[in-house]
Amino acid sequence: MAQPADKGYYRFLVLFFNCLLTFGSYFCFDIPSVLQDQFQGNLTCPNATVLNGTGDCVEGLGMTPQQYNLLYAIYAWTGTSYLLPLMLTGRLLFGSGNGSLTIVQNRITAFWFKGKELALAFGLTLAFSRLGSVLNFFLTQKFEEKYGMQWTLWGGALLCVLGFVSAIIVSTLDKVGMRQLGLDGAIQEESRKVRIQDVKVLSLRYWLLVLTIMFFYNGIFPFIADASKFIQDKYDDYSQKEAAYIAGAVYDSSLVLSASVGILIDYVGLRGVFAVTCAVLTLPVFGLLAFTFVPPLVSTVWLGVTYSFAAASMWPSIPLVVPQATIGTAMGLATSIQMIGIGISNLVVGQILGTKSSESKIPIWRWQRMMIFMLANTVSCIITSVLLNVVDHRQDGILNKTRKRSGPTEEESDRQPLSQGEEQQGEDEEDDGGARSHSINS
């Protein structure tokens, strides 16, 4: 009799609660972006609060651009006003927890959907995360106006509780499912063999993929962190609320497109080609923002489209170039390097934008330098993605295999070991029994 875990609905049930893991944390992540005026405004104003663009004084926490971008570099948030060290400590703790949560989320997605609807699963995971970001851009500013900063941040904290409950549920489903499939013992045995030294044998193709992801995201998150203020400073007649909506269009596009793009990439393949194409098509975005006065909504929607294709093609490629037992390690390294890159980029952006509080507009030439820095990261992404395709073509070409080309052996090729040494090791262990080599995707 077939176990529930053998059914298709079970892995999608796992996916649903897995998607909810990061909904609240992504909502909280961009709260400072929506309330950038309040974060960088003066501690006190002589009269009532005056929004940026309608007066000389903006009441807020009195952060400099450097301190504000440091929040994104540390990656978390706490609700105590005026205590920057405590805020940064909270940002550090939240970033550590959310980074680990993302690694586990990616590992669960890769385990249950490898060889099946892998890109679709990653796309839906991204869509749920972006739903949190989109709701933040639409609701947070209104909520803060009515209830204040403190209750706004507590509201974000409550959404993180949803992620905690979902973590308990998905962990239970994952553990029960592996037991029903008879894989829990095999996975534990394989995982014990993973050592720190295994990092040394990760292929060049993997490292190029990680660098491609890092450089691409270096141009996304630091831009979104400052996009609301950039729009108000450069373009006339945009209120704080309208600027937040336009900045959030990056996530709006991603929310709408992620699932369908995942289905497309699952069907077409060509992940390496998509990675290069997305990087190339992102170049004009920062050029338009830096040197033209084209309406910013054009650029943010455009960036959201390329972001959707990049996320759906790059992240699902990692399980294809590493062994099953090292997916967690590979995902963890990729996420860590990505976050290090984003953190450094935020610090650089903070230096570019200057050290004064936002009581007046940041000069346009500073914003242009920031966009040039974003362009430099995008160019680096193009270089690494082209090298990735060259290396992949010289090996087995798994990243650019189409469903038609791969045929019935696609799942088999998805599990190719990282190196010849590991392939030989896998062959030597086949005689130990079928359970160890059994996979959920068999």
Order of alpha helices (4+ residues) and beta strands (2+ residues): alpha-alpha-alpha-alpha-alpha-alpha-alpha-alpha-alpha-alpha-alpha-alpha-alpha-alpha-alpha-alpha-alpha-alpha-alpha-alpha-alpha
